[in-house]
C-alpha cells in the first residue's frame, strides 16, 4: 500500500497535528508542503480533493479527506492498535471531541485571527483586543486543566485532544508566551507535552519558531 499523501504547510498547526498523529501510529506519510502564496491550494486537482481549499488534506490511497480533526480521528479509527488516543467509551470520547472543538474554535481561531492579516494582508500592528483574546484563551485552558485533576486534557494519558491542542498552543506560546504566574497549569502542561509527546520538538517547537521568525519579520521586529 502506498504511503498516505498529506498536503499541508510546514507552519500550520492543523497539518502538524496530522503529522504528530501519524508518528504516534507509525504511519508513513508522503508529505507535500504547499505554497499558499502561490495559490497551490487553488488548483483544479486540489479543489477536486478539497473544495474548501484548506490545508491539511490527505489522500489515503484514493480516499480524500480534509479538516485536521476529521483526519486524525479517521487515522486513529482505521489504523490504531487500541483506543488510547481516541477512547471508545462514549463519555471519554465526547470529552476528547470537546477539546478538539476548543482547539479549532478558540485556540486556532484566535491564532489565525492574528496571523492571517499579518502574513497575507500586510498588517504590521496587532490590535489590543486580539492580544487580549489570547490571554482569555490561556485563562480558559488554565481552568480546564486545573479542574480536570489529570496530567492531560482527558485522563492520565495523551489523547487526540492533546495532540491537536499542542499544535496551536505551542505556536501561541512561541509568539505570546504564557505567563507562569497567571497560568501555571498551562505552563506545566506544555512542559509535559514537550517531554512526553514524540517528535514534539521537530514538529511543534521548531515549526512554531519558524512562525515566530516570520511574524517578527512581518511586524518589523526582526
N, C-alpha and C positions, 0 to 999 in steps of 0.2 A: 504494500500500500504506500502510495506517495505521501510525503510529509504534508501536513496541513499548511496551506498558504495563509499568511497573515499580512494584510495590508494595513499599514499604520504609519505613525511618525515616531521618531525617537523620543520626543518630549511628552507626548500626550499621556496623561495618567491612564486614560481608558485603555490604550493599547498596551501599556506596561502591565496592567492587571491581567491581560491575556497572556503576556509573556511569563509573568510570575506563575500563573496557574499551570501553564504548560510545563514549566520547570518542576513544579510540585508533582505533576502527574507523570513526568518522564517522557513527555511527548516531544517529537521533533517538529519544529516549525520551519517553514520556508518563508522568511520574513522579507517583505517588500516594503522598504521605507519610502514613503511618498513625499513629494514636494507640493504642499498645498498652494504655495505662492504661484507655482506654475500650473495650478489647477489640474493636477494629475488625478484628482478625485472627481473630475467632471467629465471624464472621457466616456464615450458610449459603452465601452466594455465595463468600466467600473459602475456606471449607473445601472447597468443590467443586473449586477450583483446587489447593489445597494442604491435604490432610487432616492434615498435621503442624502446621499453623497457625504456621509460622515465616516470618520475613522474611529475605531478599527472595523474592519470587515474580515471574515475568514472564508476560505473555500476549502471545505473538508471533502476532498475527492468528489466534487460536484454539488455538494450542499453548501450554499452561500448563506451566511448569517451575519447580521450586524447588531450593534449595541453591545458594549463590553459585558454588561451584566447578563444579557441573554446568552452571550458566547461562553462565558465562564461557567454558567450553570449547565449549559449543554455539554461542555467538555468534561466536566466532573460527572454528570449523569451518564455519559456514554463511556468514559474511559477510566474513571476512578475504581480502585480495587475495594474501597469501603466508602462509608458515608461520612467520614470525618470532616471533610471540607464543606459538605452540604448535607446536613443531617436529614434522614428520612422521617424522624419524629416531626410531626406537623407543627408543634409549638416551637421547637428549636428552629425549624426551617423558616417559620414565619418571622422569628427574631432576626435570622440572617437576612431575609428579604427586606425587612425594615431598615437594616443598616446599609444594604445596597441602595435603597432609595435615598437614605440620608447622604450617602456619598454622592449620588447623582444630583439630588435636588438641593443640597446645602453646600457641601464642600466643593465639588467640581463646579457647580453653578456659580458660586462666588469667585472661584479662581478664574473661570472663563470670563466673567463679568469684568474683571480687571485686565486680564492678559489680552483678550481679543482686540480691544481698541488700541492697546499699546503695540502689539505685534503686527497688526494688519491695517490699522486706520491712522497711524501716525500720532496718536495721543502720547504726550510726554509727561502729563501730570495726572495722578490718580486722585479723584475726589475723595474727600474725607469720609463721606458716608460709605464708600466702597471699602475703605480700610477698616472702618468701624464694623462692617459686616463680617470681616474675617475674625475679629475678636469675639463677636457673637457666636460664630461657628465654633470657635475653640471653647466658649462657655458651654454650649450645648453638648459638645463631645465630652467635656470635663464632667458634666452632670451625669451623662450616660455611663462613663467609666467608673465614676465614684460610687454610683448607686448599684452597679452590677455586682461588685464584690469579687470579680474574677480577673485573671490576667488579660483576657481578651474580650472582644465585644460580645461574643456569645459563647459562654462556657470557659473552660480552662485550657482549650487548645485552639490553634489557628483554624479559622474557617474562611470561606469566601468573603465574609464580611470584612475581615481583617485585610485580606489580600486587596480588595477593592479600595477600602478606606486608606490603606497605607500609601497608595499612589498619589492621590490628591493631597493628603495630609503632609506627606513628605515634601511635595512641591510648595505648598503653602508655608511650611516651616522654613524652607530654604529662603523664600522671598520675604516672609514676615514672621520672624522667629517667635515661637511660643514662649511666653513669659512664665518661667517655672514658679515664680511666686504666686501667680494667679491661677495657673492651670497645671499643678504638679502631677495630676493623674495622666494628663495628655503627654507630658514630657517623659514620664516613666513608661508609658505605653509605647512611645516612639523608640525608646531605648530597647524595650523587649522585642519589638518588631525587627530592629536592626540586628539584634543578636540572634534571633530565632527563625526569621523568615529567610529561607535560602535565596541567594542571589539578590538580596536586598540592596547591597552596595552598588553593583553594576547596573541594575535595572532601575532602582529608585534614587539612591543618593547621587550617583554620578549624573543621571539624566536630569534630576532636579537642579543640580548645579549648572548644567547646560542652560536650563530655562532661566536661572538667576543671571547668568552672564549675559544672555540675550536681553533680558529685561533691563539690566543696568545699562546696556548699550543704548537701548531704545529711549530710556528716560534720561540719558545723559549722565549716568553715574559711573560709567566705565572709565 
